[in-house]
Amino acid sequence: MTMIPIQYRLAETEEILERRHETEAPDIGSTVQIGFGRYDVLFRWRCVPTSCIVYVRPASERLSGMAARAA
């Protein structure tokens, strides 16, 4: 099984949040766990079989916020 080096960056600042090896790059629109936070995948750049840069933003808490207001 081939592992791809993936670099996760914050889309607004391009700050590198994490570097790790995975079997495949995450899909655009999916949610990934980085450290203790959850992030939405916005887009991938230079995603080739040997490396990938993935831009993310903090996951939207829209649903949990709506549930809290309803309670």
C-alpha positions in Angstrom: 0.0 0.0 0.0 1.4 3.4 -1.0 1.2 6.2 1.5 0.9 9.8 0.1 2.5 12.7 2.1 -0.3 15.2 2.8 0.1 18.7 4.1 -2.9 20.3 5.6 -3.0 24.2 5.5 -5.4 26.7 6.8 -7.0 28.3 3.8 -7.1 31.9 5.1 -3.5 32.1 6.3 -1.7 29.1 4.6 -0.5 28.1 8.0 0.6 24.5 8.0 -1.6 22.7 10.5 -0.3 19.1 10.1 1.8 16.9 7.8 1.0 13.2 7.7 1.0 10.2 5.4 -2.3 8.7 4.2 -3.4 6.1 1.7 -5.4 8.7 -0.3 -6.1 12.4 -0.3 -9.4 13.5 1.3 -12.3 14.4 -0.9 -13.2 18.1 -1.4 -16.2 18.8 0.9 -15.3 16.1 3.4 -14.4 16.7 7.1 -11.0 15.7 8.5 -9.7 15.5 12.1 -6.5 17.5 12.7 -5.3 17.4 16.3 -8.4 18.1 18.4 -10.3 20.0 15.8 -12.5 19.1 12.8 -11.9 20.9 9.5 -13.8 21.0 6.2 -11.7 20.3 3.1 -12.0 23.3 0.7 -9.7 22.3 -2.1 -6.5 20.4 -3.0 -3.5 21.8 -4.8 -0.7 19.9 -6.6 -2.3 16.6 -5.7 -0.1 14.0 -7.5 0.7 10.4 -6.5 3.8 11.6 -4.6 2.3 14.5 -2.5 -0.7 16.7 -1.9 -1.5 20.0 -0.3 -5.0 20.2 1.2 -6.6 23.6 2.2 -9.1 23.5 5.0 -11.1 25.7 7.3 -12.6 25.0 10.7 -15.7 22.8 10.3 -18.9 24.7 10.5 -20.9 24.2 13.7 -24.1 25.3 12.0 -26.0 22.1 12.9 -24.9 22.0 16.5 -25.7 25.7 17.0 -29.2 25.2 15.6 -29.7 22.2 17.9 -28.6 24.3 20.9 -31.1 27.1 20.1 -33.9 24.6 19.7 -33.3 23.1 23.1 
